[in-house]
Amino acid sequence: MSGYRLWYWPTIQGRGEFVRLALEAGGIAYEDCARHEGVEAMMRDMESRAPRAPFAPPYLAVDGHAVAQVADILLYLGDRHGLAPSSITERYWVHQLQLTVADIVTEAHDVHHPVAMMDYYEDQKPEAARAAAPFRAERMPKFLDHFEAATRVHRGDWIAGAQWSYIDTSLFQLVAGLRYAFPRRMAALAPRYPGLAALHDAVAALPGVSAYLASERRLPFSEEGIFRHYPELDAE
């Protein structure tokens, strides 16, 4: 298959999904390599790139080198494929928003793994319950308020103006993930965020995204990824 070689864990959406959605929306050819070649092949590929190897997947293999970190990958794709605004001010604002998405993604993950990433959730359930309460009450609204304000900067469907950009697909994934992980809390907060709801639906209706969501390539959310639904961690 011609196009980019995307490397990420093959059984979960995870952080790789933010990259996949932008590629799918843009109609950009790519191969989801670890799904076809396996995790061991991914680890060998990473090792072969020393001393400039990515710290961790996801990364894109392109032109003999690797572009890693979600925000950096999307910045690269935005510049190369027109998935970002042409204005430098707008382009770096979109990148700034993407880095803020990375912040809440990390916090959402740390709710169910507040003690140690490599330990099972069952080994840190009391600590997770303690972490979930302030995340629901304080951190989710703080981040979502920020992103809702971004939806009001320009008129129309998209964050950065007349055309969709990678931050739109990323906010789609963030909203979808939080709805999965914290359905009761997101339902209670929904009246505060009409702009984000409309953005989510507009992204879902993009032809490339709509086809992807209906395909087998869109893996479901699960309790192995970043956004995990544990009912005991959710509340209004």
C-alpha positions in Angstrom: 0.0 0.0 0.0 1.4 3.4 -0.9 1.3 6.3 1.6 2.3 6.6 5.2 3.2 3.8 7.5 1.5 4.4 10.8 2.8 2.3 13.8 0.6 1.9 16.9 -0.6 -0.8 19.2 -2.9 -2.9 17.0 -5.8 -3.8 19.4 -6.8 -0.4 20.7 -7.8 3.1 19.5 -5.5 4.9 22.0 -3.6 7.9 21.0 -3.2 6.5 17.5 -6.8 7.2 16.8 -6.2 11.0 16.8 -3.8 10.4 13.9 -6.1 7.9 12.1 -9.0 10.2 12.1 -7.1 13.0 10.5 -5.7 10.7 7.9 -9.2 9.2 7.2 -10.9 12.6 7.0 -8.2 13.9 4.6 -8.4 10.8 2.4 -4.7 10.3 2.9 -3.4 6.8 2.2 -1.7 4.9 5.1 -1.0 1.5 6.4 -1.8 0.6 10.0 1.4 -1.5 10.2 1.2 -3.3 13.5 -2.3 -4.6 12.7 -0.8 -6.5 9.7 2.8 -7.1 10.9 2.4 -7.4 14.7 3.8 -5.7 17.8 7.2 -7.4 17.5 7.7 -5.9 14.1 6.8 -2.5 15.5 9.4 -2.9 18.3 12.0 -3.9 15.8 11.2 -0.9 13.6 11.5 1.5 16.6 14.8 0.0 17.6 16.1 0.3 14.1 15.7 4.0 14.3 18.1 4.6 17.2 19.5 7.1 18.2 16.5 9.0 16.9 13.9 6.4 17.7 10.5 7.5 18.9 10.0 7.2 22.6 6.7 5.4 22.0 4.1 4.9 19.4 2.2 6.3 17.6 4.6 7.4 14.9 4.6 7.8 11.2 7.4 6.3 9.1 8.0 8.8 6.3 10.8 9.6 3.9 13.3 7.4 5.8 12.6 8.9 9.2 9.9 8.9 11.9 7.6 11.6 13.1 6.3 10.8 16.6 4.0 12.3 19.3 0.4 13.0 18.3 0.6 16.8 18.2 3.8 16.7 16.2 2.4 14.1 13.7 -0.7 16.3 13.2 1.4 19.4 12.9 3.4 17.6 10.1 0.2 16.4 8.4 -1.4 19.7 8.7 1.5 21.5 7.0 2.0 18.9 4.3 -1.6 18.1 3.4 -3.5 21.3 4.2 -5.2 20.0 7.3 -4.4 23.2 9.2 -5.0 26.9 8.5 -2.7 28.8 6.2 -2.3 31.7 8.6 0.7 31.1 10.9 -1.2 32.6 13.8 -4.1 30.3 13.3 -1.8 27.3 12.6 0.0 27.7 15.9 -3.3 28.3 17.8 -4.6 25.0 16.4 -1.3 23.3 17.5 -1.7 24.9 21.0 -5.3 23.5 21.2 -3.9 20.1 20.2 -1.4 20.1 22.9 -4.2 21.0 25.4 -6.1 17.9 24.1 -3.0 15.9 24.9 -3.1 17.3 28.5 -6.7 16.1 29.1 -6.1 12.8 27.4 -3.3 12.2 29.9 -5.5 13.2 32.8 -8.3 11.0 31.6 -5.9 8.0 31.5 -4.5 8.8 34.9 -8.0 8.6 36.4 -8.1 4.8 36.1 -4.3 4.5 36.5 -3.4 7.1 39.2 -0.7 5.0 40.9 1.2 3.1 38.2 0.7 2.7 34.5 1.8 -0.9 34.4 -0.4 -2.0 37.3 -3.9 -3.3 36.7 -6.9 -1.1 37.4 -8.1 -3.6 40.0 -4.9 -3.0 42.0 -5.6 0.8 42.3 -9.4 1.0 42.5 -9.5 3.1 45.7 -7.0 5.6 44.4 -8.9 5.7 41.0 -12.1 6.5 42.8 -10.4 9.3 44.6 -8.9 10.7 41.4 -12.1 10.4 39.4 -14.1 12.8 41.7 -12.0 16.0 41.1 -11.5 15.0 37.4 -15.3 15.0 36.9 -16.0 18.0 39.1 -13.2 20.3 38.2 -10.9 19.2 35.4 -13.5 18.1 32.8 -15.4 21.4 32.9 -12.2 23.4 32.9 -10.9 21.8 29.7 -14.3 21.6 28.0 -15.0 25.3 28.8 -11.7 26.1 27.0 -12.6 24.1 23.9 -16.2 25.4 23.9 -14.8 28.9 23.8 -12.7 27.9 20.8 -15.8 26.8 18.9 -17.0 30.4 19.1 -13.9 32.1 17.6 -15.1 31.7 14.0 -18.6 31.4 12.5 -19.4 28.1 10.9 -18.8 24.4 11.7 -15.1 24.4 12.2 -12.7 25.7 14.8 -10.3 27.5 12.5 -12.7 28.9 10.0 -14.2 27.7 6.7 -12.5 24.4 6.5 -12.0 21.5 8.9 -8.6 21.0 10.4 -7.0 18.3 12.5 -8.1 19.9 15.7 -11.7 19.3 14.7 -11.1 15.5 14.3 -9.2 15.5 17.6 -12.0 17.2 19.5 -14.4 14.7 17.9 -12.4 11.9 19.4 -12.1 13.6 22.8 -15.8 14.1 23.1 -16.5 10.6 21.9 -14.0 9.2 24.4 -15.3 11.2 27.3 -18.9 10.2 26.5 -17.8 6.6 26.6 -15.8 6.8 29.8 -18.1 9.2 31.7 -21.6 9.0 30.1 -23.4 10.3 33.2 -21.1 13.2 33.7 -21.1 14.1 30.1 -24.9 14.0 29.9 -25.1 16.3 32.9 -22.6 18.7 31.3 -24.1 18.6 27.8 -26.2 21.8 28.0 -23.0 23.8 28.6 -21.3 22.6 25.4 -23.5 23.0 22.3 -20.6 24.1 20.2 -18.6 20.9 21.0 -21.7 18.8 20.4 -22.3 20.4 17.0 -18.6 20.0 16.1 -18.7 16.3 17.0 -21.6 15.8 14.7 -20.1 17.8 11.9 -16.9 15.7 12.0 -18.8 12.5 12.1 -20.6 13.6 8.9 -17.4 14.2 7.0 -17.4 11.6 4.2 -14.0 10.1 5.1 -14.8 9.9 8.8 -18.3 8.6 8.2 -17.0 5.8 6.1 -14.3 5.0 8.6 -16.7 4.9 11.6 -18.8 2.4 9.7 -15.9 0.2 8.9 -14.2 -2.6 10.8 -11.0 -0.5 10.9 -12.6 1.7 13.6 -12.1 -0.4 16.7 -14.5 0.1 19.6 -13.6 1.8 22.8 -12.6 -0.7 25.4 -11.2 -1.1 28.9 -7.7 -1.5 27.4 -7.4 1.9 26.0 -7.2 5.5 27.2 -10.9 6.1 27.6 -12.3 3.4 29.9 -15.8 3.1 31.3 -15.8 1.9 34.8 -19.3 2.7 36.2 -18.0 3.2 39.7 -15.8 6.1 38.4 -18.7 8.0 36.8 -21.3 10.2 38.3 -23.4 13.3 37.4 
